[in-house]
Amino acid sequence: MGSALPSGPRGRALALALTVLALALLWFGTVAPLGAWYADRDERLQHDQILLSHMTIILHTIPVLKQQEAAVAALRAAGRPEKLLEGATDGVAAATLQGLVETLAGAAGTSVASAETLPAEPAGAFRAISVRIAIAAPWPTLVRLLAAIAGADSPIVVDNLQLHGLPRTTRDADGPLDASFTVTGYRAEISHP
């Protein structure tokens, strides 16, 4: 004859143990792998969204670059000479650009608080040399500086302008603003044999 299943407290304990074992098998066999799969998909989706935002930014820079190219072509057609940044290396050209901006800032009535050289990038037949500038100056002085940069002999592009200051109701109209922006100049691409 077959053995009977235990009953009473032993039977309940065995039933509880089998239930816990079945739940553990269900958890480790189904729920945990699905959670890991979901986390992997979420990470991949976040990576794809970051990649998409970077590609969108790059896509929006193409018209700006075409406008800059057209502006340089118009300067050539008008006979205005272009003066590229001088320097045998990107570092020397960045120092030249920084010195030019510091000179223009001094002429505008302010000084550069900090300057950070950014990595140079190829730009067609040129090298784009960028420096991140930070200054603190009143609004009229900032306008004079930006106008001086726009009128410089070297083609210099101002990008990523950020202004920070107290709300207009709580500050003097000529109170200082913290400004930061990137200036980009160009030097000739030196080809190595």
N, C-alpha and C positions, 0 to 999 in steps of 0.2 A: 504494500500500500504506500501511497505517496505521503510525504511529510506535509503537515499542515503549516500554514503560515502562522507566525507567532501572533498572539493577540495580547491585549492588555497593554501595560506600559512598555513592554519590549516591542510590541507590534507598532505602537505609536512612534517610538524612538527610531525604529527601522524605517517607517514611512517618512518620517521627518528627514532622516539621513538620505534616503533615496530622492526626496524632493529637492533637498539642497544640492545634491550631486547633479540632478537633472538641470537645475537652474544654473549651476556653475558651468556645465557643459554648454548650455544655451548661450551664456554670457561670453565665454572664451571662444566658442565656436562660431558665433554669429554676430553678436552685438559689438564686441571689441574690434573685430576686423572691419566691420562697417564703419565704426567711429574713426579708425585709422584711415580708411579709404576716404571718408568725408574730409578729414583734416588735410590729407594730401591734395585733394581736389580744391579745397579752399586756398591752400598755399599756392597752387598752380594758377588759380584764378587771380589772386592778388598780384602775382608776378606778371601775368598777362596784362592786367590793368595798368601796372607801372610801365610796362613796355609800351602799351598803347599811348599813355600820356606822354612819354618821351618821344615817340614817333610823331605824335600830333604837334608837339612843340617844334620838332625839326621840320615838319611839313610847313608850319607857319613861318619859319625863318626863310624859306625859299623866296617868297615875294620880296622880303626885306633885302636879301642878298641881290636879287635881280635889280631892285631900285638902286642899291649902292653901285652895282656895276654900271647901270645907266647913268648915274651921276658922275662916275669917273669918266665914262665915255663922253659925256657932255663937257666935262672940264677939258678933256683932250681936244674935242672939237672946237671949243672956244679959245684954245691956245693957252689956257692957264696951266702953268707947269705944275706937275705933281711932285711933291717932295716926300719921298718915302722916309721911314725911320732909318737912321744910320746905325750900324752895328754889325760886327762880324758874326755875332751869336744872338740868339733870342734874348739872353740875359742882358746883354749890352743894349739891345734895342729897347727892352723893357725899362732899363734905367734911363735911357734917352727920353722915352715917353713920359716917365714919371717926372723927370726934370722939367720937361716942357709944361706939364700940367702944374707943377709947383710954381714955375715962372708966371704962368697965366693966372694962377690963384693969387699970387703976390700982387700982380698988376690990378686984379679985381678988388683987392682989399681984404684978402683972407689968406689962410694958410692950410695946407693939407695936414689933417690930424693923423691919418694913417694911410698907407698904401700897401697893397698886397699884389704881387705879381702872380698872374694866373698862367696856366700852361698855354704855350703857343700852339696854334693850330694851322694846318695848311689851308690856304684860301686861293685856289687856282694857282696862278704864277707867283703868289705872294705868301708870306707868313703873317697871320693875324696875331699881333702882340697885344695882350690885354692886361690892364692893371685896375684893380678894384680900389677906388678912392673913397675916403671918408673925410668930411669936413663939417664944421659947425660955423654957420654964418647967417646973417639976416637974409631975408628973401631977396631984396634988391641986389645984394652981393652975389647970391647964387645965380641970379639971372645974368648978371654981368659976366660971371665965370663961364656959364654955359654958352653965352654968346661969343665969348673969346675963344672957347674951344671950337665952336662951329666955324669961326673965321680963321682958324689957324692955317698956316701954309701946308702942313701935312694933313692929309685926309684922316680925320679922327672921328670915330663914331662913339656917341654916348648911348649907353644901354643900361637897362635895369636900374633906373633912377628911383630911389626911395627917399621920402622925406618924412621926418618924425619931429614933432614938436607939441607943445601944449595947445589945447583948443584956443581958437582965436579970441574967444571971450575972456580967457584968463591970462592972456599974454599980451605983451606990448607988440604993436604991429611990426616993429623993427627988432623984435626979440630973436635970438638965434634959433635956427632950425638945424637939426642933425640931418645931414644929407649923405647918402652913399650912392655911388654909381660906378659903372664900369666904362672905362675909356679903352677903345681899341684902335690901334694904329697898324700900319702895314709896312713890312720890309720886304725887299726882294728875296725870293727863294734862291738860295745858293745851291747850285747843283754840284755834286761831288763826282769827279771822274771815277 
